Every structure is written in C-alpha cells, then in structure tokens.
Amino acid sequence: MAIFNYGIDCDSEDVASALVDEISQTEIYQDGLDFEDERVSVSSNQALLELLKKFSESRSESLSVEVWPEDMEYDEAEESGDMEYHNYG
C-alpha cells in the first residue's frame, strides 16, 4: 500500500491534540506523527482518510487535509499538481 504525507489543519490546538491521540491508537501504518498549534503531520496510507472523515463527523469538527506522495517535498507536490485536498466537516 502506498504511503503519503498528510498535513491536517484543525480548528484548534485541542482538536489537533485529540486527533493525534485518535491516530496513535489505530492499527494503521503511521510514522512521524506530530502536531504544532492546529496542524497535525503524519505519514500513513490511504486508510487514514477514512479515519479523518469519521473523526470529523463524530466530533462535528472541520478538518482541512493536504495529501502528497511520501517521496516528494511539499512544494514539489504542490507545483507538480500531485497534491490532493480534502475537507471534512
């Protein structure tokens, strides 16, 4: 299964902290899970998108998600059009 980098913007630092807790308790692949302020960063597979959708729905929170291939830098993915955008909530 392909691995992607995720940048997840949350409504508050409390939501970001709760999301980190939620992700860390799952059995899906994850690497580099961290958050700063309202942004969560992690490398994972596509199964994370479903977890983010469920988290957003269950907590009535908005999440703005950027997804790009693990082997690309953020700017490179954005410039090449390989960046995906997802919004939940």
Jmol script that loads the backbone (N, CA, C; Angstrom):
load data "model"
ATOM      1  N   MET A   1       0.850  -1.180   0.000  1.00  0.00           N
ATOM      2  CA  MET A   1       0.000   0.000   0.000  1.00  0.00           C
ATOM      3  C   MET A   1       0.898   1.245   0.000  1.00  0.00           C
ATOM      4  N   ALA A   2       0.560   2.221  -0.799  1.00  0.00           N
ATOM      5  CA  ALA A   2       1.354   3.440  -0.920  1.00  0.00           C
ATOM      6  C   ALA A   2       1.277   4.274   0.360  1.00  0.00           C
ATOM      7  N   ILE A   3       2.369   4.968   0.629  1.00  0.00           N
ATOM      8  CA  ILE A   3       2.458   5.829   1.803  1.00  0.00           C
ATOM      9  C   ILE A   3       2.434   7.283   1.340  1.00  0.00           C
ATOM     10  N   PHE A   4       1.711   8.108   2.085  1.00  0.00           N
ATOM     11  CA  PHE A   4       1.556   9.520   1.759  1.00  0.00           C
ATOM     12  C   PHE A   4       1.864  10.374   2.980  1.00  0.00           C
ATOM     13  N   ASN A   5       2.257  11.608   2.726  1.00  0.00           N
ATOM     14  CA  ASN A   5       2.393  12.605   3.786  1.00  0.00           C
ATOM     15  C   ASN A   5       1.060  13.313   3.937  1.00  0.00           C
ATOM     16  N   TYR A   6       0.684  13.585   5.167  1.00  0.00           N
ATOM     17  CA  TYR A   6      -0.560  14.285   5.469  1.00  0.00           C
ATOM     18  C   TYR A   6      -0.256  15.535   6.280  1.00  0.00           C
ATOM     19  N   GLY A   7      -0.866  16.639   5.886  1.00  0.00           N
ATOM     20  CA  GLY A   7      -0.877  17.857   6.667  1.00  0.00           C
ATOM     21  C   GLY A   7      -2.330  18.166   6.972  1.00  0.00           C
ATOM     22  N   ILE A   8      -2.703  18.164   8.232  1.00  0.00           N
ATOM     23  CA  ILE A   8      -4.108  18.281   8.633  1.00  0.00           C
ATOM     24  C   ILE A   8      -4.275  19.522   9.493  1.00  0.00           C
ATOM     25  N   ASP A   9      -5.066  20.458   9.006  1.00  0.00           N
ATOM     26  CA  ASP A   9      -5.358  21.673   9.757  1.00  0.00           C
ATOM     27  C   ASP A   9      -6.664  21.492  10.515  1.00  0.00           C
ATOM     28  N   CYS A  10      -6.617  21.745  11.819  1.00  0.00           N
ATOM     29  CA  CYS A  10      -7.768  21.589  12.706  1.00  0.00           C
ATOM     30  C   CYS A  10      -8.248  22.970  13.159  1.00  0.00           C
ATOM     31  N   ASP A  11      -9.427  23.012  13.778  1.00  0.00           N
ATOM     32  CA  ASP A  11      -9.994  24.273  14.251  1.00  0.00           C
ATOM     33  C   ASP A  11      -9.284  24.844  15.478  1.00  0.00           C
ATOM     34  N   SER A  12      -8.628  23.988  16.247  1.00  0.00           N
ATOM     35  CA  SER A  12      -7.949  24.452  17.462  1.00  0.00           C
ATOM     36  C   SER A  12      -6.847  23.473  17.842  1.00  0.00           C
ATOM     37  N   GLU A  13      -6.005  23.900  18.754  1.00  0.00           N
ATOM     38  CA  GLU A  13      -4.940  23.038  19.254  1.00  0.00           C
ATOM     39  C   GLU A  13      -5.528  21.845  20.016  1.00  0.00           C
ATOM     40  N   ASP A  14      -6.650  22.035  20.699  1.00  0.00           N
ATOM     41  CA  ASP A  14      -7.305  20.933  21.411  1.00  0.00           C
ATOM     42  C   ASP A  14      -7.778  19.852  20.448  1.00  0.00           C
ATOM     43  N   VAL A  15      -8.324  20.265  19.317  1.00  0.00           N
ATOM     44  CA  VAL A  15      -8.780  19.302  18.306  1.00  0.00           C
ATOM     45  C   VAL A  15      -7.572  18.568  17.724  1.00  0.00           C
ATOM     46  N   ALA A  16      -6.493  19.294  17.450  1.00  0.00           N
ATOM     47  CA  ALA A  16      -5.281  18.672  16.920  1.00  0.00           C
ATOM     48  C   ALA A  16      -4.738  17.630  17.898  1.00  0.00           C
ATOM     49  N   SER A  17      -4.725  17.949  19.174  1.00  0.00           N
ATOM     50  CA  SER A  17      -4.256  17.010  20.194  1.00  0.00           C
ATOM     51  C   SER A  17      -5.137  15.764  20.243  1.00  0.00           C
ATOM     52  N   ALA A  18      -6.454  15.957  20.178  1.00  0.00           N
ATOM     53  CA  ALA A  18      -7.385  14.824  20.183  1.00  0.00           C
ATOM     54  C   ALA A  18      -7.200  13.967  18.936  1.00  0.00           C
ATOM     55  N   LEU A  19      -6.936  14.597  17.796  1.00  0.00           N
ATOM     56  CA  LEU A  19      -6.717  13.847  16.560  1.00  0.00           C
ATOM     57  C   LEU A  19      -5.435  13.023  16.643  1.00  0.00           C
ATOM     58  N   VAL A  20      -4.382  13.591  17.205  1.00  0.00           N
ATOM     59  CA  VAL A  20      -3.131  12.838  17.392  1.00  0.00           C
ATOM     60  C   VAL A  20      -3.388  11.620  18.264  1.00  0.00           C
ATOM     61  N   ASP A  21      -4.144  11.789  19.339  1.00  0.00           N
ATOM     62  CA  ASP A  21      -4.492  10.655  20.203  1.00  0.00           C
ATOM     63  C   ASP A  21      -5.258   9.587  19.436  1.00  0.00           C
ATOM     64  N   GLU A  22      -6.216  10.028  18.618  1.00  0.00           N
ATOM     65  CA  GLU A  22      -7.031   9.096  17.831  1.00  0.00           C
ATOM     66  C   GLU A  22      -6.160   8.314  16.840  1.00  0.00           C
ATOM     67  N   ILE A  23      -5.312   9.010  16.117  1.00  0.00           N
ATOM     68  CA  ILE A  23      -4.455   8.353  15.125  1.00  0.00           C
ATOM     69  C   ILE A  23      -3.496   7.390  15.805  1.00  0.00           C
ATOM     70  N   SER A  24      -2.904   7.798  16.917  1.00  0.00           N
ATOM     71  CA  SER A  24      -1.911   6.959  17.595  1.00  0.00           C
ATOM     72  C   SER A  24      -2.505   5.663  18.132  1.00  0.00           C
ATOM     73  N   GLN A  25      -3.811   5.634  18.362  1.00  0.00           N
ATOM     74  CA  GLN A  25      -4.464   4.445  18.899  1.00  0.00           C
ATOM     75  C   GLN A  25      -4.933   3.472  17.821  1.00  0.00           C
ATOM     76  N   THR A  26      -4.752   3.828  16.555  1.00  0.00           N
ATOM     77  CA  THR A  26      -5.189   2.948  15.477  1.00  0.00           C
ATOM     78  C   THR A  26      -4.098   1.954  15.128  1.00  0.00           C
ATOM     79  N   GLU A  27      -4.472   0.957  14.362  1.00  0.00           N
ATOM     80  CA  GLU A  27      -3.511  -0.050  13.931  1.00  0.00           C
ATOM     81  C   GLU A  27      -3.091   0.152  12.480  1.00  0.00           C
ATOM     82  N   ILE A  28      -3.360   1.325  11.916  1.00  0.00           N
ATOM     83  CA  ILE A  28      -2.894   1.603  10.562  1.00  0.00           C
ATOM     84  C   ILE A  28      -1.462   2.107  10.628  1.00  0.00           C
ATOM     85  N   TYR A  29      -0.737   1.968   9.517  1.00  0.00           N
ATOM     86  CA  TYR A  29       0.645   2.428   9.466  1.00  0.00           C
ATOM     87  C   TYR A  29       0.693   3.934   9.715  1.00  0.00           C
ATOM     88  N   GLN A  30       1.658   4.347  10.533  1.00  0.00           N
ATOM     89  CA  GLN A  30       1.866   5.772  10.798  1.00  0.00           C
ATOM     90  C   GLN A  30       3.323   6.004  11.161  1.00  0.00           C
ATOM     91  N   ASP A  31       3.838   7.139  10.714  1.00  0.00           N
ATOM     92  CA  ASP A  31       5.217   7.489  11.005  1.00  0.00           C
ATOM     93  C   ASP A  31       5.302   8.998  11.141  1.00  0.00           C
ATOM     94  N   GLY A  32       6.085   9.470  12.077  1.00  0.00           N
ATOM     95  CA  GLY A  32       6.310  10.897  12.239  1.00  0.00           C
ATOM     96  C   GLY A  32       5.103  11.672  12.732  1.00  0.00           C
ATOM     97  N   LEU A  33       4.222  11.015  13.466  1.00  0.00           N
ATOM     98  CA  LEU A  33       3.011  11.669  13.975  1.00  0.00           C
ATOM     99  C   LEU A  33       3.385  12.786  14.945  1.00  0.00           C
ATOM    100  N   ASP A  34       2.935  14.002  14.636  1.00  0.00           N
ATOM    101  CA  ASP A  34       3.282  15.156  15.456  1.00  0.00           C
ATOM    102  C   ASP A  34       2.250  16.258  15.213  1.00  0.00           C
ATOM    103  N   PHE A  35       2.164  17.198  16.141  1.00  0.00           N
ATOM    104  CA  PHE A  35       1.335  18.374  15.893  1.00  0.00           C
ATOM    105  C   PHE A  35       1.976  19.600  16.491  1.00  0.00           C
ATOM    106  N   GLU A  36       1.703  20.718  15.853  1.00  0.00           N
ATOM    107  CA  GLU A  36       2.146  22.015  16.329  1.00  0.00           C
ATOM    108  C   GLU A  36       0.999  22.980  16.106  1.00  0.00           C
ATOM    109  N   ASP A  37       0.580  23.619  17.168  1.00  0.00           N
ATOM    110  CA  ASP A  37      -0.580  24.515  17.132  1.00  0.00           C
ATOM    111  C   ASP A  37      -1.793  23.727  16.629  1.00  0.00           C
ATOM    112  N   GLU A  38      -2.366  24.140  15.497  1.00  0.00           N
ATOM    113  CA  GLU A  38      -3.576  23.490  14.966  1.00  0.00           C
ATOM    114  C   GLU A  38      -3.275  22.525  13.831  1.00  0.00           C
ATOM    115  N   ARG A  39      -2.004  22.212  13.551  1.00  0.00           N
ATOM    116  CA  ARG A  39      -1.649  21.380  12.403  1.00  0.00           C
ATOM    117  C   ARG A  39      -1.044  20.055  12.845  1.00  0.00           C
ATOM    118  N   VAL A  40      -1.591  18.974  12.295  1.00  0.00           N
ATOM    119  CA  VAL A  40      -1.108  17.626  12.549  1.00  0.00           C
ATOM    120  C   VAL A  40      -0.359  17.151  11.306  1.00  0.00           C
ATOM    121  N   SER A  41       0.797  16.526  11.512  1.00  0.00           N
ATOM    122  CA  SER A  41       1.591  15.971  10.418  1.00  0.00           C
ATOM    123  C   SER A  41       1.816  14.492  10.680  1.00  0.00           C
ATOM    124  N   VAL A  42       1.717  13.692   9.607  1.00  0.00           N
ATOM    125  CA  VAL A  42       1.938  12.258   9.729  1.00  0.00           C
ATOM    126  C   VAL A  42       2.136  11.659   8.341  1.00  0.00           C
ATOM    127  N   SER A  43       2.854  10.547   8.289  1.00  0.00           N
ATOM    128  CA  SER A  43       2.939   9.745   7.070  1.00  0.00           C
ATOM    129  C   SER A  43       2.120   8.492   7.334  1.00  0.00           C
ATOM    130  N   SER A  44       1.271   8.137   6.382  1.00  0.00           N
ATOM    131  CA  SER A  44       0.396   6.976   6.557  1.00  0.00           C
ATOM    132  C   SER A  44      -0.093   6.517   5.195  1.00  0.00           C
ATOM    133  N   ASN A  45      -0.949   5.509   5.203  1.00  0.00           N
ATOM    134  CA  ASN A  45      -1.525   5.034   3.958  1.00  0.00           C
ATOM    135  C   ASN A  45      -2.901   5.668   3.736  1.00  0.00           C
ATOM    136  N   GLN A  46      -3.577   5.258   2.672  1.00  0.00           N
ATOM    137  CA  GLN A  46      -4.860   5.871   2.326  1.00  0.00           C
ATOM    138  C   GLN A  46      -5.956   5.589   3.345  1.00  0.00           C
ATOM    139  N   ALA A  47      -5.796   4.588   4.174  1.00  0.00           N
ATOM    140  CA  ALA A  47      -6.798   4.279   5.196  1.00  0.00           C
ATOM    141  C   ALA A  47      -6.989   5.441   6.163  1.00  0.00           C
ATOM    142  N   LEU A  48      -6.001   6.318   6.272  1.00  0.00           N
ATOM    143  CA  LEU A  48      -6.115   7.455   7.179  1.00  0.00           C
ATOM    144  C   LEU A  48      -7.242   8.400   6.766  1.00  0.00           C
ATOM    145  N   LEU A  49      -7.516   8.512   5.481  1.00  0.00           N
ATOM    146  CA  LEU A  49      -8.589   9.411   5.036  1.00  0.00           C
ATOM    147  C   LEU A  49      -9.937   9.025   5.644  1.00  0.00           C
ATOM    148  N   GLU A  50     -10.226   7.742   5.709  1.00  0.00           N
ATOM    149  CA  GLU A  50     -11.486   7.283   6.304  1.00  0.00           C
ATOM    150  C   GLU A  50     -11.519   7.588   7.800  1.00  0.00           C
ATOM    151  N   LEU A  51     -10.398   7.402   8.481  1.00  0.00           N
ATOM    152  CA  LEU A  51     -10.320   7.727   9.905  1.00  0.00           C
ATOM    153  C   LEU A  51     -10.568   9.215  10.123  1.00  0.00           C
ATOM    154  N   LEU A  52      -9.994  10.071   9.278  1.00  0.00           N
ATOM    155  CA  LEU A  52     -10.182  11.515   9.412  1.00  0.00           C
ATOM    156  C   LEU A  52     -11.637  11.902   9.189  1.00  0.00           C
ATOM    157  N   LYS A  53     -12.266  11.286   8.216  1.00  0.00           N
ATOM    158  CA  LYS A  53     -13.686  11.556   7.944  1.00  0.00           C
ATOM    159  C   LYS A  53     -14.540  11.177   9.152  1.00  0.00           C
ATOM    160  N   LYS A  54     -14.307  10.007   9.717  1.00  0.00           N
ATOM    161  CA  LYS A  54     -15.075   9.553  10.883  1.00  0.00           C
ATOM    162  C   LYS A  54     -14.826  10.445  12.096  1.00  0.00           C
ATOM    163  N   PHE A  55     -13.574  10.832  12.305  1.00  0.00           N
ATOM    164  CA  PHE A  55     -13.232  11.727  13.415  1.00  0.00           C
ATOM    165  C   PHE A  55     -13.993  13.040  13.280  1.00  0.00           C
ATOM    166  N   SER A  56     -13.969  13.610  12.101  1.00  0.00           N
ATOM    167  CA  SER A  56     -14.647  14.878  11.844  1.00  0.00           C
ATOM    168  C   SER A  56     -16.148  14.773  12.091  1.00  0.00           C
ATOM    169  N   GLU A  57     -16.755  13.702  11.595  1.00  0.00           N
ATOM    170  CA  GLU A  57     -18.198  13.517  11.762  1.00  0.00           C
ATOM    171  C   GLU A  57     -18.573  13.284  13.222  1.00  0.00           C
ATOM    172  N   SER A  58     -17.811  12.452  13.913  1.00  0.00           N
ATOM    173  CA  SER A  58     -18.178  12.104  15.294  1.00  0.00           C
ATOM    174  C   SER A  58     -18.008  13.276  16.258  1.00  0.00           C
ATOM    175  N   ARG A  59     -17.091  14.177  15.951  1.00  0.00           N
ATOM    176  CA  ARG A  59     -16.833  15.322  16.841  1.00  0.00           C
ATOM    177  C   ARG A  59     -17.416  16.628  16.310  1.00  0.00           C
ATOM    178  N   SER A  60     -18.037  16.570  15.141  1.00  0.00           N
ATOM    179  CA  SER A  60     -18.559  17.782  14.479  1.00  0.00           C
ATOM    180  C   SER A  60     -17.476  18.854  14.365  1.00  0.00           C
ATOM    181  N   GLU A  61     -16.316  18.430  13.909  1.00  0.00           N
ATOM    182  CA  GLU A  61     -15.171  19.321  13.732  1.00  0.00           C
ATOM    183  C   GLU A  61     -14.812  19.400  12.254  1.00  0.00           C
ATOM    184  N   SER A  62     -14.245  20.512  11.852  1.00  0.00           N
ATOM    185  CA  SER A  62     -13.777  20.691  10.488  1.00  0.00           C
ATOM    186  C   SER A  62     -12.293  20.345  10.393  1.00  0.00           C
ATOM    187  N   LEU A  63     -11.942  19.606   9.354  1.00  0.00           N
ATOM    188  CA  LEU A  63     -10.551  19.279   9.076  1.00  0.00           C
ATOM    189  C   LEU A  63     -10.256  19.639   7.628  1.00  0.00           C
ATOM    190  N   SER A  64      -9.134  20.255   7.404  1.00  0.00           N
ATOM    191  CA  SER A  64      -8.656  20.563   6.059  1.00  0.00           C
ATOM    192  C   SER A  64      -7.376  19.753   5.862  1.00  0.00           C
ATOM    193  N   VAL A  65      -7.391  18.853   4.870  1.00  0.00           N
ATOM    194  CA  VAL A  65      -6.322  17.867   4.726  1.00  0.00           C
ATOM    195  C   VAL A  65      -5.589  18.040   3.400  1.00  0.00           C
ATOM    196  N   GLU A  66      -4.271  18.047   3.475  1.00  0.00           N
ATOM    197  CA  GLU A  66      -3.413  18.037   2.291  1.00  0.00           C
ATOM    198  C   GLU A  66      -2.691  16.692   2.273  1.00  0.00           C
ATOM    199  N   VAL A  67      -2.676  16.042   1.110  1.00  0.00           N
ATOM    200  CA  VAL A  67      -2.060  14.724   0.975  1.00  0.00           C
ATOM    201  C   VAL A  67      -1.130  14.753  -0.237  1.00  0.00           C
ATOM    202  N   TRP A  68       0.108  14.272  -0.042  1.00  0.00           N
ATOM    203  CA  TRP A  68       1.040  14.216  -1.158  1.00  0.00           C
ATOM    204  C   TRP A  68       1.940  12.994  -0.998  1.00  0.00           C
ATOM    205  N   PRO A  69       2.510  12.509  -2.119  1.00  0.00           N
ATOM    206  CA  PRO A  69       3.341  11.296  -2.083  1.00  0.00           C
ATOM    207  C   PRO A  69       4.514  11.433  -1.121  1.00  0.00           C
ATOM    208  N   GLU A  70       4.812  10.344  -0.448  1.00  0.00           N
ATOM    209  CA  GLU A  70       5.865  10.331   0.568  1.00  0.00           C
ATOM    210  C   GLU A  70       7.227  10.725  -0.003  1.00  0.00           C
ATOM    211  N   ASP A  71       7.478  10.403  -1.247  1.00  0.00           N
ATOM    212  CA  ASP A  71       8.794  10.667  -1.831  1.00  0.00           C
ATOM    213  C   ASP A  71       8.935  12.066  -2.431  1.00  0.00           C
ATOM    214  N   MET A  72       7.965  12.951  -2.180  1.00  0.00           N
ATOM    215  CA  MET A  72       8.010  14.313  -2.705  1.00  0.00           C
ATOM    216  C   MET A  72       8.004  15.324  -1.566  1.00  0.00           C
ATOM    217  N   GLU A  73       8.683  16.429  -1.787  1.00  0.00           N
ATOM    218  CA  GLU A  73       8.615  17.548  -0.860  1.00  0.00           C
ATOM    219  C   GLU A  73       7.272  18.254  -1.053  1.00  0.00           C
ATOM    220  N   TYR A  74       6.824  18.963  -0.044  1.00  0.00           N
ATOM    221  CA  TYR A  74       5.540  19.667  -0.084  1.00  0.00           C
ATOM    222  C   TYR A  74       5.455  20.604  -1.299  1.00  0.00           C
ATOM    223  N   ASP A  75       6.453  21.473  -1.450  1.00  0.00           N
ATOM    224  CA  ASP A  75       6.435  22.443  -2.549  1.00  0.00           C
ATOM    225  C   ASP A  75       6.448  21.760  -3.912  1.00  0.00           C
ATOM    226  N   GLU A  76       7.225  20.695  -4.028  1.00  0.00           N
ATOM    227  CA  GLU A  76       7.313  19.948  -5.287  1.00  0.00           C
ATOM    228  C   GLU A  76       5.950  19.345  -5.642  1.00  0.00           C
ATOM    229  N   ALA A  77       5.271  18.762  -4.654  1.00  0.00           N
ATOM    230  CA  ALA A  77       3.961  18.158  -4.886  1.00  0.00           C
ATOM    231  C   ALA A  77       2.932  19.214  -5.273  1.00  0.00           C
ATOM    232  N   GLU A  78       2.995  20.368  -4.624  1.00  0.00           N
ATOM    233  CA  GLU A  78       2.061  21.450  -4.918  1.00  0.00           C
ATOM    234  C   GLU A  78       2.273  21.979  -6.341  1.00  0.00           C
ATOM    235  N   GLU A  79       3.526  22.180  -6.729  1.00  0.00           N
ATOM    236  CA  GLU A  79       3.846  22.709  -8.048  1.00  0.00           C
ATOM    237  C   GLU A  79       3.533  21.725  -9.170  1.00  0.00           C
ATOM    238  N   SER A  80       3.717  20.431  -8.907  1.00  0.00           N
ATOM    239  CA  SER A  80       3.510  19.420  -9.942  1.00  0.00           C
ATOM    240  C   SER A  80       2.053  18.987 -10.080  1.00  0.00           C
ATOM    241  N   GLY A  81       1.211  19.418  -9.149  1.00  0.00           N
ATOM    242  CA  GLY A  81      -0.193  19.014  -9.185  1.00  0.00           C
ATOM    243  C   GLY A  81      -0.462  17.682  -8.518  1.00  0.00           C
ATOM    244  N   ASP A  82       0.529  17.143  -7.804  1.00  0.00           N
ATOM    245  CA  ASP A  82       0.347  15.862  -7.111  1.00  0.00           C
ATOM    246  C   ASP A  82      -0.248  16.000  -5.724  1.00  0.00           C
ATOM    247  N   MET A  83      -0.542  17.225  -5.310  1.00  0.00           N
ATOM    248  CA  MET A  83      -1.147  17.485  -4.006  1.00  0.00           C
ATOM    249  C   MET A  83      -2.661  17.247  -4.106  1.00  0.00           C
ATOM    250  N   GLU A  84      -3.203  16.523  -3.139  1.00  0.00           N
ATOM    251  CA  GLU A  84      -4.655  16.324  -3.036  1.00  0.00           C
ATOM    252  C   GLU A  84      -5.163  17.116  -1.845  1.00  0.00           C
ATOM    253  N   TYR A  85      -6.385  17.620  -1.982  1.00  0.00           N
ATOM    254  CA  TYR A  85      -7.007  18.399  -0.916  1.00  0.00           C
ATOM    255  C   TYR A  85      -8.335  17.746  -0.534  1.00  0.00           C
ATOM    256  N   HIS A  86      -8.570  17.593   0.754  1.00  0.00           N
ATOM    257  CA  HIS A  86      -9.812  17.025   1.264  1.00  0.00           C
ATOM    258  C   HIS A  86     -10.298  17.911   2.407  1.00  0.00           C
ATOM    259  N   ASN A  87     -11.591  18.137   2.458  1.00  0.00           N
ATOM    260  CA  ASN A  87     -12.187  18.898   3.557  1.00  0.00           C
ATOM    261  C   ASN A  87     -13.300  18.074   4.175  1.00  0.00           C
ATOM    262  N   TYR A  88     -13.286  17.988   5.486  1.00  0.00           N
ATOM    263  CA  TYR A  88     -14.305  17.252   6.232  1.00  0.00           C
ATOM    264  C   TYR A  88     -14.931  18.181   7.254  1.00  0.00           C
ATOM    265  N   GLY A  89     -16.219  18.015   7.449  1.00  0.00           N
ATOM    266  CA  GLY A  89     -16.926  18.792   8.464  1.00  0.00           C
ATOM    267  C   GLY A  89     -17.483  20.085   8.009  1.00  0.00           C
TER     268      GLY A  89
END
end "model"
wireframe off; spacefill off
backbone 0.3
color backbone group
